[in-house]
Amino acid sequence: MSQCRILSCSALVLAMLAGIPPVTAIAQASRKPFTAQVETELWSFNPERFDGSSVHFSPDKKYFVVYCERGRLDINRPEDSLRFYRAADVENFLNQQKQALPPAPVWVVNLSNGKVGPNIEGSSYRWLPDSSGVAFLERTAEGNQRLVIADLKSKRLAPLTSENETVKSFDIRDRSRYVYTAASLETERMLAQDDERSPLIVGTGKWAAKLLLPENEVVKRLLSHRKYHLWAVIGGQRFEAKHDGAPFDDVGDLDFALSPDGLSLATTLPVPEVPKSWETLYPPPSEHFGRIQAGRGTARQYVRIGLKTGAVQPLTGAPIGMNGGWYAYGETAWTSDGKTILLPDTYIKREDEAPSRACVAVVDLSAGTANCVEILKNRSEDGFHRIWAVDITPDGQRVAVRYGDLMPTERTQYRRSPNGSWQVERHIEGNRAIGNNGLEVTGKQSMNDPPLLVASKGEISRVIWDPNPQLNNVELGEAIVYTWKDHDGREVKGGLYKPVHYKQGQRYPLVIQTHGFVATDLFMPSGTGFPNEFAARQLAAAGFLVLQADDLENECMASDSTREGPCAASTYEAAAKHLVADGLADPDKIGLIGFSRSCFYVMEALTRTSYPFKAALIGDGIVYGYMEFMVDPSPGKVEPEIGVAPFGEGLQKWHELSPTFNLDKVKTPLMVVAHGPASVNDMWEPYAGLYSLKKPVDLVMLKTNEHVITNPVERVASQTLSVEWFRFWMQDYENPDPAKAEQYKRWRELKKMQSENEHASSAKAPTN
């Protein structure tokens, strides 16, 4: 009877008849469902850096640091962590018996300074060249960023910048040689006080939200007077770098590399006057991206800034690749002798004045030359890959180009030949942090495997740290890679999350999540790197089939910008039909979730396709509506997705292409989720239009100013709302929590409205 106290006797009998051992059946029955609370509190290794790694060895390879993050519901704050390990301790652990305990970190820095994150800017942290500590940008309690060093010897955080300035980017050689961009908060306060003393506010040329929501944090941040000036510390002396007496206030953020002697900065600056010849010398991958335009401030270029003199030296005599529609991510880097600079994404001026493509390039300062390491390719060309990171060895003889689909998973290593050109030396798979003596450390994870910190050496591989042991008691279900073809015959991939206790041959309600399929080698329970409205494993725990779809954003944009929306929408319709044809999805219960840009795609699916989606939800995004256009009076503004301004003959184009001019075609109940008051501005039009048309629509505003939500309570609220919305429409389920009574009272009225609309539509339908 003791077993029956844990598992009902009838359930135990059924389990035994199914061939499941009693102990296994009991363990399965006692496992908890995956919830928003569970997901929010998970430690995550999801990398913020372009190099795709959350583990980085010190330059001397004696230590490595692990960056991770989680939400803490007990204090309603996100928490970021840097865990420092001694490499020798890990090697000893690998050499011991399996019963030995994993080594503890020598130091753990945990920060939870405010209600929103990140507390540690994940893309910023870097080892000091002497391996004595790690520098990073710390978010203060007031929401600003300051430069600090996590000092390994003292086990303390040492601030390098004042709390009266907020730092945007930096590079550092040691505690007495570093450079950064910062905005003076004191200057901003003085300017704000001047605005407050004025009896009027000039609205001409301003975003409408500036007048309607002057105290909103998002509006303040987007429309502030903030300018980030360039500051340097050389020999312990701090000064502002200036050019001809004027401050540098528009240097690049990612392209920000301090020379080994601390006297020069490699970065990007606007080109003072772009010559007409650049329009043909530096073409884009396709006409869709538009050509570089002649004129003042229309392109940027890589430069070398003398910090003490303010002298500016162009490095390639050509624009950066991004200005022409070519993209290769990575950080600018110097060789140890300060004579060579690696640039991740730039055109190079050719001696024969012929048009060229952007490339990963190396500049030899002594010779005054620039050579391409790898030429960038068009998406339609064989051998195309997305470059995420680039590295150069200290001696400048080798360059590694790291690439992959949505994060680096492979690398090509190039070697400099005697004539200065670059030749492929070898290809390397994987993206592991490598130390001395063959020690490798990685945050091992996959779609179905929660992250583990794993160390390997030779044939030995062992777990150093399991950050989420609580998942041993949680039912996760299974996710697989699913492929289908869109209406144009293009193959599309997605992550298919199966319902917990999935049964082959049974059809399930399906929710299609948008905004791209991230990767198969990351554990992302929400389905994406944007855990707001998306909730894949939570929906799967409630009995849903969930497809995290690649919406082919780049492919859809590349051919014709006005086809972007319909192209993306067609991938969802094709996915739904494919899953129905495969016998997996219930054709009468298909839902859609959109966020940010994919709100536009979801609205396109609801207004352009005839597919009978059962329910839909959009959160904090754009829909390319008339109101969105009008509240931002930028001169000459034209949305490329429409192609013209909504006036005169152009208005007919808007009637044809803008979803909000076609809301009368929507037959699907829609949840509209705004992230704070400023977000309501963008989300209002689809809500107000459907509401006036007496179509089932609900508007909810989360009490947050974040686009990608990091606050634990708001994140739980957002994901829970998604699950409850789709369960209501597709499973007839209502949460019995009394606090939800008003919500369901509102939704029952919407369901009644939907029923009446369907009845009226059926009555109007022609009969044969």
N, C-alpha and C positions, 0 to 999 in steps of 0.2 A: 504493500500500500504506500510505501514511502515514495516510489516512483510516481504513483498516481497523484500524490499531493503536488508534484511539480508539473506533471503533464497529465491531462485528463485521461482516464482509463480508455475511453473510446478513441481518443487521438492516438494513444499508445498502441492499441490494437490495430488501427489503420496503418500506423507506421510499420509495425511488424509484418503485416500482410504485404506491405510494399517492399519488404526486404531491407528496411532500414533498421540497424541495430538499436535497441532501446536507449543506450547511452547517447548515441549520435542523435537520435530523434529528440531526446530531452534537451541536448545542447542547442540544436537548431531552433527548437521552440522557445528557448529562453533568451535567444539573441534579440537585441533591441532593433527597432527600425531606424533607418537613417533619416535624420531630421535636420532642419536648419540649425538648430542648436549644436548638434554634433558637428556639422560642417564648419560652422563659425569658429569653434574652439580647436580645430585641428592645426597642428604645426605644419607649415607648408615650406617646401624647398623651391617653390616656383621662382625661377631666377628673374631678377629685374634687369640684370646687365645684358647687353647685346651678345656677350660671349656665351650666354646660355648656361653658365655654371654658377652654382651656389657655394662651391668650395674653391678656395684659392690658397696656394702655398706661398709662404714668405719667400723673398728673393734668395735667401740662403738655404731654403728648403727644410729648415729645422722646425717650422711650425706651419700649421694651416688653419684657416678660419672658415667657419660655416655660417652663412647668413640664412636665417629662417624667420617666420612670422606666424602669428596666430591672433585670434580675437579672444578677449577675456570678458565673458558676460558678467562675471562677479563684480567687476569694476567698470564695466561698459567702456572699455578702451582696447584698441589694438595694441599688441605687444610685438616688438621686434627684438631680435637677438643676434649677437655675434658670439659664437662659441669657438674658443681658441684651444687647439690641441697641440701637443708636442709630438712631432713625427716619430721620435725614438720610442715613445710610449706605445704608439700604435704598432710599430715594427716588433717590439717585444711581445705584444699581445698576439700578433700573428704567429710568432715562433713558439708560443706556449701551448699547453694542452687546451682542448676545447672547453674544458670546465672553467678556465680562467675568466674572471670578470673583465668586461671591456674597460679600457682606460677612461678615466674621467677627464673632462676638459680642464686645462690649467686655469682657465678664467672664462666666465660667462658674463657678457654685458647684456642685460635686459632693460629695455626702455619702453615705457608706456606713459608718455608725458601728456598726451591730450586725448580727446574723444575721437579724433580722426587721425589717420596715418598718412604716410609712413612716418614712424619715429626715427628710423634710419633710412635715408634716401638710398634705396637698394642699388641704384646704378652708380652710386658715388664712391662706395668704400674702396680703398686701395691701400696696399702695404707701403710703408715707408721704404725707400731703397736700402736702408741699413737693417731692415727686418725688426726694428725695435717696437713697432706698433702699427696700428691701422688708422688712417685718417678717413673721416666721413662727415657727411652733413647730418646734423642732429636737429630734429624738429623740437623747438622749445614749447613750453606750456602755452605761450602766447600765439603759437602757430607760425613763428618765423623759423629760419634755418641758420644755424651757426656751424662753423668749421671746428671740429674737435679731433683730438688724437686719443685713441684707446691705447694707453701706454702699457706694454706688457710687463715691464720691470716693476712699476709702482702699482699696477692694477687699478689705475685711476683714469678718468676722462679729463683731458687737459684742453680747455677751450683756446682756440687761436684767434677767434674773432669776437667782436662785441655783440651783446644782445640788442644794441641799438641799430644794428644793420642786419639785413637778411641776405644770406649768401645763395647764389644761384649755381655757380660752377667754380671749380678750383683744380689746381694741380700742386704737387708738393715734392720737394727733394729732401728736406729735413726741417727741423723746428725753426730754423732761421732763414730758410729759403722756400718761399711758396708764393703763389699768386692766386687771386680769386676775383670774381665779380660780385658786387654787393650794392644794395640800395639802402640809402639812409632813411630809416624810419622817422627820424626826427624831422628831416626835410619834408617828408610826406605829411606828417602831422601839421606842420606849419602851413603847407598848401591847403590841407583840408580845413584848417581854421579860417583861412582866407575865404574859402568857399562858403563856410557857415556864416561869416559876417556879412556876406553880400545879400542884399534884399531880393535878388533874382538869380535865376539859373538860365544860362543861354542853352537852348535846346537844339539850335541849328547844327546839323551834322552829327548829332549824338544818337546813340542807340536808345530806343524808347525806355528800356529798363532803367537807364540812368536817371530818368525823371520820375518813373513810377516806383522804383525800389532803390532809392539812394543809399540806404543803410544795409542793403543785402551784401553779404560777404562775397558772393560770386561776382556781383556787379562791381563792387569795389576793386576786386582783384583784376578783373578784365579791363576796367576803365580807369585804373589809378594813374597817377602821374609818375609811377615808378620807373626809374631808369637805373640800370645796373652799370656802375662804373668799374673800371679796372684798377685793382689795387695790387701792389707787390710788396713783399717783405724780402729784403736782401741784406744778409749780415745782421739780421735782427731789426733793421730799420724799415719802418712801414711808410709807403708813399703812394700817391695816386699817379698812375702812368697816364701821360698826356701826349697828344700829337699836335705840334704847333700851338701849344697852350690850351687846346680843347680836350675834354675828357673822351676816352673811349667808352661809348655807351651802347655799342651794338656788336660786340664780339661774339663768336660762336659759342655754343654751349657744350656740344659733344667734342668739337674740334678745339681742344684746349690743352696743349701740352707744353710744359715748362722744360727748357733745355737743361742738360746736366749741370751747367755752371750757374743756373738760376738767373741768367741775365736776359734770356730771350723767351718769347712765347710764340708757339706756332698755333694759329687759330684762323678764323675766317672773318672777313670784313666786307661790307658792301663795296662794290666797284663804283668809284666816283662818277664815271660816265661810261656806260657800255657802248662800244663802237658798233656801227651798223654792220660791219663785217662779221661780228659774232653770231648774227642771226643765221648765217649759212655755214660758218666754220664749225659750229657746235650744235648739230641738229639733235632732236629728241628721238626716242625709240620709235614713235609713230606720230602722225599728225594730231592724234587726239590730245597729246600732252601740251601742244602749243610750243612755239619756238621762243628762245630767249629774245627779249625785246631790247632794242637800243634805247638808251636814255639813262637818266640819273637813278641810281639805287635799284635797278631792276635785276641785278645778279650779285652773287657773292664770289669771292676768290680766297684761296689760301694765301696767307701772308705770314711773315716773321716780324714780330714787333720787338724792338729793342726797348726793354722796360725802363731803363734809365734815360735814354735819349728820346724815346717816343718815335724813333725812325720806323717806317713801315716798308718792308721789302716783299713784293709779290713773289710767290714761289713757283708758279707755273705759267703765269701770263695768260691764264684762261679761267673760265668760271668753274664752280663746283658742279659735279654731275647732277645733283638734285635739282638745280635750276633748269636743267634740260630734260627732266623726267627720268633720269637714271638714278638708281638707288643702290648703294652699297654701304651698309652700316659698319661702324667700327670707330676706334679712337685713334687720333693722330699720335704718333710715337717717334721718339728720337733714339738714335744709337748712342752708346755710352761715350763716344768721343765727341758728340755734339756736331758731327759733320754731315749726318744723313737724317732725313725726316721721311717717315712713312705716312702717306695720305690715303685714306680709304676710298674716296669718291671724288674724282676730279677729271676734267678735260686737261689736255696738255697741248700747248701751242706747238704746232709742227713747223719745221723749217721750210717745207714746200708750200705752206699756206693752204693745205688741203683740208677738207672737213674731217673731223675725227670723232671717235666715241669716247665716253668717259671710261675711266679705268681705276684700278688700284695702282698707285704710283709711288715711286721712291725718288726723292729729290736729293741730289748730291750738292751740298752747298759749296764745297771746295771747287768743283768743276763747273758749277753753274748749270747743271743739266737735270732734266727730269725724264724718267723712263717708266713706261708702263710695266707692271708685273703681271696683271691679268686684265684683259679687255672685258668690259661688261657686255652681256648679251641681252637681246630682246627676248621676251617671254615666249615668242613663237619659234625661236631658234633652237636647234639641237644643242644640248650641253648647257642650257640655261640653268642657273641655280641662284637662290637668294643668298647674298653674302651678309653675314651677321657680325663678323669680327675679323680683324686682321692683326697680325703680330710680326715684329721684326726682332731678330736676335741682337744682342748687345753689340756684336761685331759688324752687323749690317750685311752679313753674307746670306742669310736665309729669311724668307718671308712666308708666313703661314696664312692662308685665306680660309676662314671657317665658314661653312655654308650648310644649308638645310632648308626644309620646307618652311616651318614656322619657328625654328630655333636651330642652332648649329649642331649637326650630327656627324659631319665629315669635315675633313680639311685637306687642302692641297698645299704641299710644301714646295716652295720654289727656291732655287739656288742661283746666286749671282755668277754669271760667267765672266771670264777675264775681260771681255769687251764691254761689260756693263749691262748686257741684256740679262733677262731672267728666264730660266728653264725649269720645267717641272722636274722635281727630284723624286717625289713619291706622293701617294694618296694614303690618308690615314682615316680609318673609321672610328667613331666614338668621340666623346667629348669629356674625357676624364681629366681630373687634376693630377699631375704627375710630379712626384717628389724625387728624392735621391734613391739609389739602389733599387729602382724598379717599383717603389711604393706608389700605388694609385688609390685615390679616394674619390668617391662619387656619391651623390644623392640618388640612390637607385630607386626607381619607381616606374610605373606604367599605368595604363588606363585602369587596370584592375588591382594594382598592387600599391598600397600606400607607401609613402617615402620611408626609406631606411638609409642611414649613413653607413656605407660599406667601404671597407679597406681591402685591397688586394695586393698580393706580391707573388709573382710566379703562379703556381697552381692553387695557392691558398687565398680564400676570400671569406671574410667574416664581417658580421654586423658590429659596428661600433656603438650605434645608438638607434633605438627604436623610439621616435618621438611621439608616437600615437598608439601606445599599447591598448588603449580603451577600445580601439576598433576590433579587437579580438572578440568583443561581445556585441558587435553590430553586424547586422545582415547587410552586405553590400550589393549582392546580385552580380550580374556580369555585363560587361560592355564589349562590343566587337567593332571592327571597322566594317562599314557597310558601303557599297558602291552602287551607283545607278547612273543612268544617262539622262541628261536634260533634253528638252525638245529639239535642240540643235545637234544632238548626238555627242555632246561633250561628256566625258566621264567625270563624275562628281564623287567625292568621298565624304563620309561623315562618321561620327561615333554613334553607334546604336546601343542605347542602354536598355537592357531587357528588364521586364518587371521581375521583382523578387519572386522566387518560386515559379519562374516561367515554365509554361507547359507547351511543348511543341504541338502545333496544329490548332491552338487556340488563338483567336483574334483579340487584340487589345486596343483600347483607346490610345491614340498616338498624339504626342505633342512634338512639333518640329521647332527646335531652337535655332536661332540664326546667329549672325555675326562671326561666322567662320568656325571651321573645325581646327582645333589647336594642334594637337599632336598625340601620337600613341604612346610616347614615352614620358608623359606627365600624368600624375594622378590629379584629376580635376573633377571633383564630385559634382560641381555645378554644370559641367560640360564645357565651360569656357574659362578664360582668364578674367572674366567680368562677372563675379558672383553677386549680381544684383537681382534682377528679375529671373535669371536662369536658375534652374533647380533640378538638374537631370536625375540624380540618384534619389532625391526626395520624392519626385514624381514616380520613379520606378518603384520605390518602397510602397507607394499608394496604388500600385497596379497598372501603371502606365508604361507604354513603350515610348521612349524618347529618342529622337534623332537630333544630334548636334550637327547641323548641316554646314558644309562649306558653300557659301553663297556665290562663289566665283566672282568676288567683288572686282579684282584686278582685271580678269578676263572680260567681265561685263563692261567695265569702264573703257577698256582699251580699244574696242571696236568703234563705238559711237556712244558718246556720253548720254544722249537722249534715250538710248536703249538700255542703260544701266539698270533702271528700276524693273522694267518688264523682264529683262534677262535674269535678274536675281529671283524675281517672283516665280519665273517658270521652273527654276531648279526645285523650289518647294513643292509646286504642283506635281512635277515629275516624280519627286521623292515619295509623295503621298500615294500616287498611283502605283508606283513600283512596290511599295510596302504592302499595299492592298493586294496587288497581283501575286505577291509572294505568300499570301495567306497569313501575314503577320498583323496587319492593322485592320481595325474595324472601319469600313468606309464611311460610316455615319458619325464617327467620333474622331475628327482630326482637328488639332489645335495648332496655333502659331504664336511664338513669342518673339518680339523684336526689341532691340536696345540700341540707343545711339543712332548710327547711320542706318542700321537695319530696320528701324521703325519705318523708314521710307519704303524699304522692300516689302515689309508686311502690309503696309497700306496699299502698295501696288498690287499685292496678291489679292487683297480684299476687294479692290475696285476694278482690276483688269482681268482677272481670271474668273471662270465660272465655277471653280471648284467650291463645293459646299462645306467650307470650314465651319466647325461647330462652335468654336470660341477662339478669341485672339486677345493678345495683351501687348502693349507697347510701353516702353519705359524710357524717359529722359532722352529724347532723340529729336531728329529732324524729319519732316515729312514733305518738305518743299511745297509749302502752301503759300497762299497769297499774303496771309498775315505775317508769316515769317519774313517774306520779302520786304514788306512795308515797314516793319519796325527797325530795320537796319538800312538807313539811307546812304549807303556807300556810293560815291560817284561812279557812274557807269556800270553799276552792279548788274550782272546777268548770271543766273544760275545755269551752269553748263548742262545740268540734267534736264533743263527745259529749253535752253538755247536762246531765249529772247526775254525781254522785260514784258511784264503783263499789261501793256498799253497798246492801243490801236490794234493793228493786225496781230501783234504778239499775244493779245489776250485770247485769241482763238487757239493758239498753241498751248496756252496754259489750261484752257478748258479740256484740251485733248490729253495733256501729259501730267498735270498736277493731280495727285490723289484727292486733295480737298475740294476740287471742282467736280469730283465724281462720287461724292459720299452717298448720293442717292442709290448707287449700285451696291452698297455694302449690305449684306444680309447676315452678317456674323456679329454676335454680341462682342463688344470690345471693352476691355479694361484699359484705361489710360493712367499711367503712373508718372507723376512729376516728382523730381528730386528738388524740393524746395521751391520758393516763390519765383525765382528767376526761370526755373524750368517750366513753370505753368505757362509762361509766355510762348514757348515753342509747342507745348502740348495742348494748348487751349483750342486751336482751330478744329482738329478732328473731333474733340469732345463736343464743342459747341454746335458744330454742324450736325452731328448725329443726334444730339439732344433735340435740336430744333426740328429735325426730321422725324422725331418720335421713334427713333431706333434705339435698341438696348445698348446703352453706353454708361460706364461708371468712371468717375474721375477721383483719384486718390493722390494726395500730396504727402510724400514722406517728409518728415521734419529733418531734412539734411540739405547741405549745400554741396555734397559730393556727387560727382558723375559716376565714378567707380567707388562704390560704398565700402569704406573700411570700418566705420563705426559698428560694433557688434550688434547692438540692439536694432539699429535701422536695417542692418543686413538681414537679420532674422525676420524682421517685419516684411521686408521686400520679398524674400523667397517664400515665406509662409503665405503671403497674399497670392502669389502665383499658383501655388499648389491648391489653395482653397478655391480659387476662381475656376480652375479647370476641373477640379473634382465636382464642383457644383453643377457645371454645365454638361459634363461628360460621364459622371457617375451618380448624379442626383444625391450627392453627399453634402451634409452640413455639419460643421464642427459644433458639437453640443456645448461648447464653452459659453456660459451666459454672456461673457463680454463680447461675443460675436453676434448677439441677437440682432442688433441694429443693422449690421452688415447683411445678414441673410434676409432680413425684412426688405431691405432695398433691392437685393438681388432677386427675390421672389417676384417683385413687381416687374423687374426687367424680363424675367422668364415669361410672365403673363403677357407682356408687351410683344415678346418674340413670337409667342404662340398666335397672338392676334394678327401680327404682320404676316406670318406664314399662311394663316387661314385666308387672309385677304388676298395675298398673292396667288394662292391656289385657286381662289374663286375667279380671279381675273385671267388666269391662264386659258388660252384657247383650247377648245376640245376638237378632236378629230371627228 
